[in-house]
Amino acid sequence: MKKLIILFTVVLTLVSCNSKNTIRIGGELQNGEGKLVKLNVLNSDKGTLIDTIRLEAKQKFSFKFQSEEPNFYVLSVGNKVINLFAEPGEKINLNADYNKINDYSVVGSKGSEDIKQINIDLAEAQVQIDSLVQVYLTKNANSELEASKAGIDQAFSKVYIDHRKKLIRYIITNQNSLVSIYALYLKYKDGNYVLNDNSDINYIRLVAEKLSETYPDHPQTAMLLNDLNNINGTINNMMFKGIMTHTESHIPNIVLPDVKGDTISIYDYKGKYILLNFWASWSKKSVDFNPQLVKVYNKHKRKGFEVYAVALDSEKENWQKAINFDQLPWINVNDYSYPESYVAKIYNVNALPTNFLISPDMDIIGKNLSAKDLDRILVKELK
């Protein structure tokens, strides 16, 4: 009897464990009678078939399977697809019309809901782009393009910029989620990536580093890290720089308020050697570094050297006191939004102080330099 109880307990434990890892994806596909519905799991960039169901008169389908980790899934009917993301234990319900499959509804999975919204934003941007292309072609055919070109170009830029901002906002607020990978690789129908600026390597790096902590053994993390390494390889292994060069502005711009409330851009100092220094009055290491930096600054400031110091202080009074106490003579600005600082995330600031030495051409040529190393470089460069 005791053996039976033990066996029964083991069986219950196994069933319980399995239920936690069970994923259910089901729903209804209207106008889909007789069609094959396939479900694939994406292992890095390749799909593996999980199951196939032929829809009957009720047009309902249901897939049930085990998974120990979250992943991307593709539900396909012919050449029509729905992209999904599922966590172990989730029950996802879909409702779609085969003739309007992109208008599907999905519940039971935040990741799948996020993917749907990302695709909605993409579709809306694509509609605007297509409309502007038609205007461009029409005016070009009627020899009216020259007078309208500036306005059309401006409209194009606004569509791209607005859409890009939405995508970046999602990535930054969901950097621990694998769904951010989907956002990173989003494309327009012409094959161009939404995030196609050279400086967008920062978002790849941001997500890759976070996912390396959260999902270190996941195939999607490995794929992202591999892509990041390949990109870094194309720029002569300049990964230590933290930021990839850009054709117009080599580093992401920073525009923040100074003590008086006036906004100052780091690009205002293009043509000089700039030390971009992230610090805070509450960081002892930051405060200890400042007097050392003052000596280097006073030595080289007349030769073409500037310090752009970004404080991550939520209290303006504490920040001002620290500036006054050490008599910090350089450009002092503050990002009051810390710890949600957009700038700190873009520059991958994980500790204070963090500094970057920027060349007159706005390339990063050094990172986390000591006062001694900074002085040595400036002596050499500012002859």
DRENLUMLUM-128795 format. One record per residue (C-alpha): residue number from 1; z, y, x; residue in one letter. Coordinates in nm, 4 decimals, padded with zeros to 6 digits. Each point is the difference from the previous one (the first is absolute). Layout:
<NUM, <Z, Y, X>, "a">
...
***
This chain:
<1, <00.0000, 00.0000, 00.0000>, "m">
<2, <00.0911, 00.2348, 00.2872>, "k">
<3, <-00.3415, -00.0610, 00.1624>, "k">
<4, <-00.1736, 00.0879, -00.3272>, "l">
<5, <00.1950, 00.3261, -00.0254>, "i">
<6, <-00.0893, 00.0920, 00.3585>, "i">
<7, <-00.3665, -00.0836, -00.0603>, "l">
<8, <00.0008, 00.2021, -00.3215>, "f">
<9, <00.1554, 00.2957, 00.1844>, "t">
<10, <-00.2653, -00.0193, 00.2737>, "v">
<11, <-00.2782, -00.0097, -00.2613>, "v">
<12, <00.1459, 00.3025, -00.1797>, "l">
<13, <00.0241, 00.1883, 00.3298>, "t">
<14, <-00.3635, -00.0766, 00.0842>, "l">
<15, <-00.1162, 00.1064, -00.3456>, "v">
<16, <00.2004, 00.3219, 00.0292>, "s">
<17, <-00.1488, 00.0788, 00.3418>, "c">
<18, <-00.3497, -00.0754, -00.1199>, "n">
<19, <00.0378, 00.2242, -00.3050>, "s">
<20, <00.0872, 00.2921, 00.2279>, "k">
<21, <-00.3272, -00.0527, 00.1853>, "n">
<22, <-00.2125, -00.0590, -00.3081>, "t">
<23, <-00.2673, 00.2571, -00.0805>, "i">
<24, <-00.1646, 00.0066, -00.3411>, "r">
<25, <-00.3204, 00.1938, -00.0618>, "i">
<26, <-00.1398, -00.0222, -00.3496>, "g">
<27, <-00.1459, 00.1926, -00.2861>, "g">
<28, <-00.3030, 00.0400, -00.2168>, "e">
<29, <-00.3614, 00.0830, 00.0842>, "l">
<30, <-00.1872, 00.1155, -00.3084>, "q">
<31, <-00.3712, -00.0836, -00.0192>, "n">
<32, <00.0597, -00.2576, 00.2705>, "g">
<33, <-00.0373, -00.3267, -00.1910>, "e">
<34, <-00.1538, -00.2731, 00.2133>, "g">
<35, <00.0264, 00.1983, 00.3253>, "k">
<36, <00.1697, -00.1221, 00.3180>, "l">
<37, <00.3049, 00.1914, 00.1155>, "v">
<38, <00.0887, -00.0472, 00.3671>, "k">
<39, <00.3169, 00.1014, 00.1797>, "l">
<40, <-00.0031, 00.0443, 00.3779>, "n">
<41, <00.2798, 00.0983, 00.2354>, "v">
<42, <-00.0959, 00.2268, 00.2889>, "l">
<43, <00.1142, -00.1332, 00.3358>, "n">
<44, <-00.0614, 00.3034, 00.2237>, "s">
<45, <-00.3670, 00.0765, -00.0813>, "d">
<46, <-00.0980, -00.3458, -00.1307>, "k">
<47, <00.0494, -00.1451, -00.3450>, "g">
<48, <00.1326, -00.3457, -00.0850>, "t">
<49, <-00.0626, -00.1429, -00.3446>, "l">
<50, <00.3148, -00.0777, -00.1975>, "i">
<51, <-00.1535, -00.1235, -00.3247>, "d">
<52, <-00.2884, 00.0343, -00.2458>, "t">
<53, <00.0259, 00.0130, -00.3795>, "i">
<54, <-00.2796, -00.0025, -00.2564>, "r">
<55, <00.0801, 00.2224, -00.2942>, "l">
<56, <00.0020, -00.1636, -00.3406>, "e">
<57, <-00.0289, 00.1589, -00.3431>, "a">
<58, <00.3408, 00.1682, 00.0234>, "k">
<59, <-00.1182, 00.1651, 00.3242>, "q">
<60, <00.3434, -00.0386, 00.1590>, "k">
<61, <00.0751, -00.1092, 00.3549>, "f">
<62, <00.3116, -00.0864, 00.1988>, "s">
<63, <00.0573, -00.0726, 00.3684>, "f">
<64, <00.3324, -00.1298, 00.1309>, "k">
<65, <00.0646, -00.0661, 00.3673>, "f">
<66, <00.2598, 00.0214, 00.2781>, "q">
<67, <00.0203, 00.2691, 00.2679>, "s">
<68, <00.2788, 00.0930, 00.2378>, "e">
<69, <-00.1375, 00.3460, 00.0792>, "e">
<70, <-00.1726, 00.2895, -00.1775>, "p">
<71, <-00.3760, 00.0125, 00.0281>, "n">
<72, <-00.3287, 00.1373, -00.1261>, "f">
<73, <-00.1966, -00.1973, -00.2585>, "y">
<74, <-00.3492, 00.0340, -00.1392>, "v">
<75, <-00.0748, -00.1054, -00.3569>, "l">
<76, <-00.3761, -00.0392, -00.0351>, "s">
<77, <-00.2330, -00.0680, -00.2899>, "v">
<78, <-00.3542, -00.0266, 00.1317>, "g">
<79, <-00.0534, 00.3086, 00.2159>, "n">
<80, <00.2746, 00.1945, -00.1763>, "k">
<81, <00.3416, 00.0150, 00.1633>, "v">
<82, <00.3524, 00.1249, -00.0587>, "i">
<83, <00.2168, 00.0576, 00.3062>, "n">
<84, <00.3649, -00.0950, -00.0344>, "l">
<85, <00.3175, -00.0105, 00.2035>, "f">
<86, <00.2784, -00.2438, -00.0830>, "a">
<87, <00.3549, -00.0587, 00.1190>, "e">
<88, <00.1670, -00.3444, -00.0237>, "p">
<89, <00.1578, -00.0392, -00.3439>, "g">
<90, <-00.2247, 00.2516, -00.1763>, "e">
<91, <-00.1643, -00.0661, -00.3354>, "k">
<92, <-00.3140, 00.2074, -00.0214>, "i">
<93, <-00.1799, 00.0540, -00.3266>, "n">
<94, <-00.3569, 00.1305, -00.0125>, "l">
<95, <-00.2055, 00.1149, -00.2921>, "n">
<96, <-00.3663, 00.0811, 00.0547>, "a">
<97, <-00.3426, 00.0084, -00.1582>, "d">
<98, <-00.2716, -00.1741, 00.2012>, "y">
<99, <-00.2448, 00.2778, -00.0893>, "n">
<100, <00.2430, 00.2723, 00.1190>, "k">
<101, <00.2046, -00.1910, 00.2538>, "i">
<102, <00.1077, 00.3092, 00.1960>, "n">
<103, <00.1935, 00.1211, -00.3050>, "d">
<104, <00.2437, -00.2900, 00.0229>, "y">
<105, <00.3730, 00.0350, -00.0626>, "s">
<106, <00.2601, -00.1698, 00.2172>, "v">
<107, <00.3775, -00.0370, -00.0324>, "v">
<108, <00.2659, -00.1927, 00.1877>, "g">
<109, <-00.0899, 00.1105, 00.3523>, "s">
<110, <00.0529, 00.3414, 00.1565>, "k">
<111, <-00.2391, -00.0864, 00.2820>, "g">
<112, <-00.2782, -00.0891, -00.2433>, "s">
<113, <00.0682, 00.3146, -00.2031>, "e">
<114, <-00.0198, 00.2076, 00.3192>, "d">
<115, <-00.3341, -00.1574, 00.0925>, "i">
<116, <-00.1334, 00.0803, -00.3450>, "k">
<117, <00.1035, 00.3667, 00.0344>, "q">
<118, <-00.1522, 00.0202, 00.3488>, "i">
<119, <-00.3268, -00.1301, -00.1445>, "n">
<120, <00.0159, 00.2455, -00.2911>, "i">
<121, <00.0367, 00.2905, 00.2439>, "d">
<122, <-00.2905, -00.1380, 00.2037>, "l">
<123, <-00.2208, -00.0320, -00.3082>, "a">
<124, <00.0784, 00.3552, -00.1118>, "e">
<125, <-00.0849, 00.1388, 00.3423>, "a">
<126, <-00.3192, -00.2068, 00.0091>, "q">
<127, <-00.1123, 00.1407, -00.3355>, "v">
<128, <00.0442, 00.3545, 00.1308>, "q">
<129, <-00.1857, -00.0841, 00.3208>, "i">
<130, <-00.2890, -00.1576, -00.1896>, "d">
<131, <-00.0200, 00.3050, -00.2261>, "s">
<132, <-00.0152, 00.2357, 00.2977>, "l">
<133, <-00.2673, -00.2149, 00.1637>, "v">
<134, <-00.2119, 00.0378, -00.3139>, "q">
<135, <00.0480, 00.3771, 00.0032>, "v">
<136, <-00.0981, 00.0051, 00.3666>, "y">
<137, <-00.3162, -00.2064, -00.0607>, "l">
<138, <-00.0999, 00.2040, -00.3052>, "t">
<139, <00.0365, 00.3345, 00.1725>, "k">
<140, <-00.1734, -00.1304, 00.3122>, "n">
<141, <-00.2951, -00.1160, -00.2106>, "a">
<142, <-00.0201, 00.3428, -00.1654>, "n">
<143, <00.0373, 00.1923, 00.3282>, "s">
<144, <00.3310, 00.1456, -00.1199>, "e">
<145, <00.2155, -00.1752, 00.2586>, "l">
<146, <00.0359, 00.2787, 00.2545>, "e">
<147, <00.1709, 00.2339, -00.2457>, "a">
<148, <00.2356, -00.2703, -00.1262>, "s">
<149, <00.0640, -00.2027, 00.3132>, "k">
<150, <00.3253, 00.1734, 00.0974>, "a">
<151, <00.1484, -00.0531, -00.3456>, "g">
<152, <-00.1071, -00.3656, -00.0105>, "i">
<153, <00.1391, -00.0654, 00.3473>, "d">
<154, <00.3285, 00.1604, -00.1033>, "q">
<155, <00.0152, -00.2165, -00.3139>, "a">
<156, <-00.0693, -00.3139, 00.2057>, "f">
<157, <00.2775, 00.0913, 00.2423>, "s">
<158, <00.2483, 00.0575, -00.2813>, "k">
<159, <-00.0699, -00.3424, -00.1537>, "v">
<160, <00.0438, -00.1782, 00.3330>, "y">
<161, <00.3081, 00.1977, 00.1004>, "i">
<162, <00.1751, -00.0408, -00.3363>, "d">
<163, <-00.0684, -00.3725, -00.0096>, "h">
<164, <00.1052, -00.0445, 00.3612>, "r">
<165, <00.3285, 00.1795, -00.0665>, "k">
<166, <00.0789, -00.2355, -00.2894>, "k">
<167, <-00.0645, -00.3031, 00.2169>, "l">
<168, <00.2034, 00.1342, 00.2917>, "i">
<169, <00.2874, 00.0853, -00.2344>, "r">
<170, <00.0022, -00.3584, -00.1228>, "y">
<171, <-00.0078, -00.1443, 00.3524>, "i">
<172, <00.2835, 00.2167, 00.1249>, "i">
<173, <00.2243, -00.0757, -00.2976>, "t">
<174, <-00.0827, -00.3738, 00.0079>, "n">
<175, <-00.0279, -00.0688, 00.3727>, "q">
<176, <00.2212, -00.3102, -00.0299>, "n">
<177, <-00.2331, -00.1544, -00.2575>, "s">
<178, <-00.2949, -00.2241, 00.0833>, "l">
<179, <-00.1937, 00.1827, -00.2722>, "v">
<180, <-00.0290, 00.2924, 00.2425>, "s">
<181, <-00.2445, -00.2155, 00.1939>, "i">
<182, <-00.2239, -00.0016, -00.3088>, "y">
<183, <00.0159, 00.3809, -00.0024>, "a">
<184, <-00.0770, 00.0266, 00.3715>, "l">
<185, <-00.3244, -00.1958, -00.0377>, "y">
<186, <-00.1221, 00.1608, -00.3228>, "l">
<187, <-00.3714, 00.0851, -00.0014>, "k">
<188, <-00.2436, 00.2026, -00.2054>, "y">
<189, <-00.3054, -00.1802, -00.1303>, "k">
<190, <-00.2103, 00.1284, 00.2902>, "d">
<191, <00.2223, -00.2023, 00.2329>, "g">
<192, <00.1876, 00.2952, 00.1494>, "n">
<193, <00.3780, -00.0275, 00.0205>, "y">
<194, <00.2047, 00.2533, -00.1937>, "v">
<195, <00.2173, 00.0376, 00.3098>, "l">
<196, <-00.2822, 00.0564, 00.2467>, "n">
<197, <00.1452, 00.2733, 00.2179>, "d">
<198, <00.0770, -00.1001, 00.3582>, "n">
<199, <00.3570, 00.1234, -00.0393>, "s">
<200, <00.0522, -00.2515, -00.2828>, "d">
<201, <00.0949, -00.2544, 00.2644>, "i">
<202, <00.3454, 00.1522, -00.0498>, "n">
<203, <00.0262, -00.1565, -00.3450>, "y">
<204, <-00.1157, -00.3369, 00.1304>, "i">
<205, <00.2637, 00.0206, 00.2722>, "r">
<206, <00.2683, 00.1117, -00.2452>, "l">
<207, <-00.0633, -00.2899, -00.2393>, "v">
<208, <-00.0479, -00.2542, 00.2810>, "a">
<209, <00.3341, 00.0871, 00.1562>, "e">
<210, <00.1861, -00.0133, -00.3319>, "k">
<211, <-00.1592, -00.3291, -00.1051>, "l">
<212, <00.0766, -00.1470, 00.3416>, "s">
<213, <00.3649, 00.0467, -00.0917>, "e">
<214, <-00.0249, -00.1077, -00.3650>, "t">
<215, <-00.2654, -00.2746, 00.0190>, "y">
<216, <-00.0291, -00.0868, 00.3716>, "p">
<217, <-00.1619, -00.3418, -00.0589>, "d">
<218, <-00.2324, 00.0924, -00.2853>, "h">
<219, <-00.3762, -00.0517, 00.0590>, "p">
<220, <-00.0761, 00.3462, -00.1405>, "q">
<221, <00.2379, 00.1580, 00.2526>, "t">
<222, <-00.1695, -00.1921, 00.2807>, "a">
<223, <-00.3409, 00.1202, -00.1209>, "m">
<224, <00.1161, 00.3613, -00.0101>, "l">
<225, <00.1526, -00.0190, 00.3461>, "l">
<226, <-00.3204, -00.1545, 00.1336>, "n">
<227, <-00.2077, 00.2814, -00.1491>, "d">
<228, <00.2392, 00.2556, 00.1429>, "l">
<229, <-00.0332, -00.1533, 00.3463>, "n">
<230, <-00.3796, -00.0012, -00.0287>, "n">
<231, <-00.0037, 00.3657, -00.1030>, "i">
<232, <00.2297, 00.0885, 00.2863>, "n">
<233, <-00.2330, -00.1881, 00.2335>, "g">
<234, <-00.2902, 00.2223, -00.0998>, "t">
<235, <00.1881, 00.3068, 00.1158>, "i">
<236, <00.0851, -00.1373, 00.3437>, "n">
<237, <00.3329, -00.1502, -00.1006>, "n">
<238, <00.1524, 00.3401, -00.0733>, "m">
<239, <00.2578, -00.1512, -00.2344>, "m">
<240, <00.2842, 00.1659, 00.1895>, "f">
<241, <-00.1264, 00.3333, -00.1231>, "k">
<242, <00.1054, -00.0836, -00.3526>, "g">
<243, <-00.2875, 00.1995, -00.1490>, "i">
<244, <-00.3735, -00.0620, 00.0202>, "m">
<245, <-00.2355, 00.2819, 00.0865>, "t">
<246, <-00.1955, 00.1817, -00.2682>, "h">
<247, <-00.3376, 00.1678, 00.0291>, "t">
<248, <00.1267, 00.3376, -00.1199>, "e">
<249, <00.3796, -00.0127, 00.0165>, "s">
<250, <00.1235, -00.2693, 00.2335>, "h">
<251, <00.3488, -00.0229, -00.1427>, "i">
<252, <00.1237, 00.0304, -00.3588>, "p">
<253, <00.0798, 00.3615, -00.0731>, "n">
<254, <00.3568, 00.1183, -00.0527>, "i">
<255, <00.0689, 00.3134, -00.2032>, "v">
<256, <00.3717, 00.0656, -00.0533>, "l">
<257, <00.2295, 00.3006, -00.0546>, "p">
<258, <00.1863, 00.1713, 00.2811>, "d">
<259, <00.3453, 00.1585, -00.0287>, "v">
<260, <-00.1437, 00.3024, -00.1836>, "k">
<261, <-00.1902, -00.2218, -00.2434>, "g">
<262, <-00.3428, 00.0748, 00.1453>, "d">
<263, <-00.2214, -00.3085, 00.0265>, "t">
<264, <-00.1318, -00.0756, 00.3476>, "i">
<265, <-00.2754, -00.2473, 00.0864>, "s">
<266, <00.0027, -00.1948, 00.3234>, "i">
<267, <-00.3750, 00.0738, 00.0219>, "y">
<268, <00.0836, 00.3667, 00.0544>, "d">
<269, <00.0795, -00.1015, 00.3589>, "y">
<270, <-00.3149, -00.1933, 00.0738>, "k">
<271, <-00.1103, 00.0730, 00.3575>, "g">
<272, <00.3513, -00.0397, 00.1408>, "k">
<273, <00.1975, -00.3000, 00.1112>, "y">
<274, <00.2389, -00.0633, -00.2893>, "i">
<275, <00.3087, -00.2145, -00.0120>, "l">
<276, <00.0423, -00.1132, -00.3603>, "l">
<277, <00.3706, -00.0746, -00.0144>, "n">
<278, <00.1707, -00.1657, -00.3001>, "f">
<279, <00.3755, 00.0623, -00.0022>, "w">
<280, <00.2995, 00.0819, -00.2241>, "a">
<281, <00.3285, 00.1854, 00.0351>, "s">
<282, <00.1848, -00.3139, -00.1111>, "w">
<283, <-00.1560, -00.2104, 00.2785>, "s">
<284, <00.2125, 00.0200, 00.3165>, "k">
<285, <-00.2846, -00.1293, 00.2183>, "k">
<286, <-00.2259, 00.2723, -00.1376>, "s">
<287, <00.2534, 00.2728, 00.0655>, "v">
<288, <00.0694, -00.1306, 00.3511>, "d">
<289, <-00.3727, 00.0015, 00.0810>, "f">
<290, <-00.0562, 00.3627, -00.1082>, "n">
<291, <00.1670, 00.1760, 00.3003>, "p">
<292, <-00.2062, -00.2146, 00.2377>, "q">
<293, <-00.3137, 00.0929, -00.1917>, "l">
<294, <00.0885, 00.3709, 00.0096>, "v">
<295, <-00.0125, -00.0087, 00.3828>, "k">
<296, <-00.3456, -00.1612, -00.0023>, "v">
<297, <-00.1221, 00.2431, -00.2669>, "y">
<298, <00.1146, 00.3103, 00.1877>, "n">
<299, <-00.1687, -00.1304, 00.3152>, "k">
<300, <-00.3428, -00.0594, -00.1600>, "h">
<301, <-00.0226, 00.2202, -00.3123>, "k">
<302, <-00.2057, 00.2714, 00.1704>, "r">
<303, <-00.2487, -00.2541, 00.1339>, "k">
<304, <-00.1164, -00.1305, -00.3359>, "g">
<305, <00.2834, -00.2214, -00.1255>, "f">
<306, <00.1610, 00.0052, -00.3436>, "e">
<307, <00.2599, -00.2053, -00.1863>, "v">
<308, <-00.0484, -00.0658, -00.3715>, "y">
<309, <00.3375, -00.1340, -00.1111>, "a">
<310, <00.0179, -00.1735, -00.3383>, "v">
<311, <00.3571, -00.0252, -00.1244>, "a">
<312, <00.0910, -00.2671, -00.2529>, "l">
<313, <00.2950, 00.1876, -00.1454>, "d">
<314, <00.0755, 00.0208, -00.3695>, "s">
<315, <00.2545, 00.2798, 00.0595>, "e">
<316, <-00.1616, 00.3238, 00.1152>, "k">
<317, <00.3309, 00.1486, 00.1186>, "e">
<318, <00.0725, -00.2881, 00.2400>, "n">
<319, <-00.3539, 00.0197, 00.1359>, "w">
<320, <00.0264, 00.3761, 00.0622>, "q">
<321, <00.3363, -00.0383, 00.1713>, "k">
<322, <-00.1425, -00.2617, 00.2375>, "a">
<323, <-00.2962, 00.2269, 00.0833>, "i">
<324, <00.2263, 00.2980, 00.0662>, "n">
<325, <00.2609, -00.1955, 00.1975>, "f">
<326, <-00.2511, -00.1355, 00.2538>, "d">
<327, <-00.2273, 00.3057, -00.0311>, "q">
<328, <-00.3103, -00.2056, -00.0645>, "l">
<329, <-00.2865, 00.2411, 00.0786>, "p">
<330, <-00.3005, -00.1951, -00.1260>, "w">
<331, <-00.1651, -00.0629, -00.3377>, "i">
<332, <00.2696, -00.1374, -00.2315>, "n">
<333, <-00.1001, -00.1426, -00.3374>, "v">
<334, <00.1804, -00.2298, -00.2415>, "n">
<335, <-00.1007, -00.2820, -00.2321>, "d">
<336, <00.2748, 00.0153, -00.2612>, "y">
<337, <-00.1353, -00.3061, -00.1820>, "s">
<338, <00.1460, -00.2420, 00.2567>, "y">
<339, <00.0659, -00.2978, -00.0306>, "p">
<340, <-00.3128, 00.0015, -00.2187>, "e">
<341, <-00.1840, 00.2073, 00.2582>, "s">
<342, <-00.3760, -00.0493, -00.0261>, "y">
<343, <-00.0512, 00.1448, 00.3488>, "v">
<344, <00.2564, -00.2326, 00.1598>, "a">
<345, <-00.1679, -00.2998, -00.1614>, "k">
<346, <-00.3484, 00.1019, 00.1087>, "i">
<347, <00.1195, 00.0375, 00.3590>, "y">
<348, <00.1956, -00.3240, -00.0239>, "n">
<349, <00.3314, 00.1629, 00.0903>, "v">
<350, <00.2646, -00.2718, 00.0001>, "n">
<351, <00.2599, 00.1643, 00.2245>, "a">
<352, <00.1107, 00.3458, 00.1088>, "l">
<353, <-00.0982, 00.1675, 00.2146>, "p">
<354, <-00.3651, -00.1059, 00.0010>, "t">
<355, <-00.2581, 00.2102, 00.1810>, "n">
<356, <-00.3743, 00.0068, 00.0599>, "f">
<357, <-00.1761, 00.1979, 00.2706>, "l">
<358, <-00.3241, 00.1419, -00.1377>, "i">
<359, <-00.2899, 00.1212, 00.2127>, "s">
<360, <-00.1876, 00.3285, -00.0633>, "p">
<361, <-00.2677, -00.2109, -00.1762>, "d">
<362, <00.2680, -00.1341, -00.2379>, "m">
<363, <00.0126, -00.3505, 00.1450>, "d">
<364, <00.3345, -00.1709, 00.0534>, "i">
<365, <00.0388, -00.0700, 00.3715>, "i">
<366, <00.3627, -00.1097, 00.0115>, "g">
<367, <00.2832, -00.1196, -00.2186>, "k">
<368, <00.3817, 00.0150, 00.0262>, "n">
<369, <-00.0045, 00.1765, 00.3341>, "l">
<370, <00.3191, 00.0861, 00.1834>, "s">
<371, <00.0431, 00.3604, 00.1139>, "a">
<372, <-00.0687, -00.1132, 00.3565>, "k">
<373, <-00.3236, -00.1817, -00.0915>, "d">
<374, <-00.1141, 00.2907, -00.2161>, "l">
<375, <00.0561, 00.2445, 00.2840>, "d">
<376, <-00.1895, -00.2261, 00.2415>, "r">
<377, <-00.3031, -00.0188, -00.2341>, "i">
<378, <-00.0028, 00.3744, -00.0676>, "l">
<379, <00.0210, 00.0829, 00.3709>, "v">
<380, <-00.3098, -00.2095, 00.0505>, "k">
<381, <-00.1929, 00.1220, -00.3056>, "e">
<382, <00.0922, 00.3704, 00.0059>, "l">
<383, <-00.1079, 00.0840, 00.3539>, "k">
***
